[in-house]
Structure formats: C-alpha cells, structure tokens
Amino acid sequence: MTDKPMKILVINDDGITSPGLWAAVRALRKVGEVFVLAPDRQQSGVGASLTLFAPVRVNPWRLDLEFQSPEPHSPEPQSIQGGFHPVTAYSAEGTPGDCCILALENVVGAVDLVVSGVNSGSNVGWDVMVSGTVGGAVQGYVRGYSTIAISVASVSDPKYDIAESILELLAQRLRENPSTAVFLNVNIPNVALDKVAGIRVTRLGNRSYGESVRQEGGMNEKRYWIARNRPSGEHPDTDTDIWALKNNCVSITPLKIGLGDAERIAEVEGLVGDLPDALLARPD
C-alpha cells in the first residue's frame, strides 16, 4: 500500500455536461487528483472509433465546487480543490477514444487509473462492442493502466449515488493493491441502495438489445433513424452481467482485449482446403 494520492483520468461518452461524469468526479477526488477530458457533445454508440483525419480541439472548462454545472472555456486549465484532491477539466471535439489518447499521450500524461463514465444506460453483454464508454476505456487499458468503465442501467432519471460509492471503493482497493492492470466493466441497477441484491463478479452475456430502424421522408429524400430499443428475448445465464442487472445486482465484469477464436482454427483450415493452391497457381 502507498500513501501517495492516485492520479486519475476520467472520460465518458455522454459528454462534458453529463451528470454521471461529475458524479464520478465527486467520488474520485476523495481518492486522488482527478483530470477530466470528455467529449464536448453526446458520443454514445461510437465504440472505439478515433478521429484520424482531422485535428481535435481541446478546451479548458471552468468548474464549481459542487461539480454540478461546469461552464465552458475557461481561458486556462482551472484546478479546484475545495477540501479534497484537485480537479482539472477539459473538453474535446472528438470521441471517447480520442479523449483518452489525448489525455494520456499529451494533455495529462501517465496516471494510476482510468475511469470511463458514469454512463447513463447499461453496457452489458455484446453491447460493449458499440459502447463509447467501453470503447474509450480500451485506450487506457492497452496502455497498461487499470481501467474502469461504469454505467447505471437507466437513461431515464438515472441514480448515481451507488455508482459514486462503488467508484470510491474500487479506486481505494486498486490504490491499496497495485498489481497488473485490470479492466473492469461495472453496471449498476437503477434502484435504491436497499433494493440492491448484492455484488456479483460476472462474465459478459450475449445480446441484451437489438436495433430497430424508423424511416422518415418521401420517395426522393429518405432518412433513417437507428435505435437500440429492442430487448433480447434470451434468458441470460445466472453467471452473466445481464442476469445480474435483471436481478438488481451490481455486476463487475473483468474484460480483456482480443476477438480471436483459436478453438476454430482447425475447422477454418478445413473450410479453406485447397484455396491456397487455387489462388497461387501459376500458368506454366
């Protein structure tokens, strides 16, 4: 254990004015110095996308001591203490992944912990593939930092009090037990504390929501809205994050990077068959 305060980066995908972001800040400033670098607008559903062919502008933000209503564009980065560890905040024009990279590679530098959230709406099962909350967090983990993506399972009147408590406790545990970097995806039911049935360490479930498409406009000008609002009819296994949320449990899911399916190599070799000979055949 070390007495040195942590240095913590906070990003998100709901944007710099999201109440969930500032809930995370209120919790984490009790544990260490907090740096915020968040998108200047809503970025949900962008996954791990990056801005590679345009510059990304970064602007300092003015803060109040309650971290309820941040104001844009302070002339210089402003650090507020107010009895806890200091907080410094910036917004960026880019994606959550952009924000994490800009912070760790330039604006902030090395940290002890990366936190993405608190997101409004769950990120469970295969949904993590499109989640900006998880996608941004990936950039912290691949750089060797312990990383927490955290979400509350509601987009309508989300309750952040349990998320604040969980974040403070997890950050303290990671501070007291420094080890190889971990990547945790935390999902919290949107209920009062006395309704929480427990905390479960889980695995990713399958698909929790599907997409629907709504069309607008006439024959010559059609527009389409994509929404992730079709609940899956699957019955989740009891060891999954989806089951945990459905049963009012906090879910903590360890994640890793990698989509390879090594178990199917032999099967695919059979599928490929003589394709190499056919592709590389040369006329005499």
TACORVEN-V945269 format. One record per run of one state. SS is the DSSP state (~ for helix, > for strand, _ for the rest). FROM is the first residue (numbers start at 1). TO is the last residue. If there is no record, write none. Layout:
BEGIN
ss:SS from:FROM to:TO
ss:SS from:FROM to:TO
END
This chain:
BEGIN
ss:_ from:1 to:5
ss:> from:6 to:11
ss:_ from:12 to:18
ss:~ from:19 to:28
ss:_ from:29 to:31
ss:> from:32 to:39
ss:_ from:40 to:57
ss:> from:58 to:62
ss:_ from:63 to:70
ss:> from:71 to:72
ss:_ from:73 to:78
ss:> from:79 to:80
ss:_ from:81 to:86
ss:> from:87 to:92
ss:_ from:93 to:95
ss:~ from:96 to:107
ss:_ from:108 to:112
ss:> from:113 to:120
ss:_ from:121 to:124
ss:~ from:125 to:129
ss:_ from:130 to:131
ss:~ from:132 to:141
ss:_ from:142 to:145
ss:> from:146 to:152
ss:_ from:153 to:160
ss:~ from:161 to:176
ss:_ from:177 to:182
ss:> from:183 to:188
ss:_ from:189 to:192
ss:~ from:193 to:195
ss:_ from:196 to:197
ss:> from:198 to:203
ss:_ from:204 to:208
ss:> from:209 to:216
ss:_ from:217 to:222
ss:> from:223 to:231
ss:_ from:232 to:239
ss:> from:240 to:240
ss:~ from:241 to:246
ss:_ from:247 to:248
ss:> from:249 to:254
ss:_ from:255 to:261
ss:~ from:262 to:272
ss:_ from:273 to:274
ss:~ from:275 to:280
ss:_ from:281 to:284
END
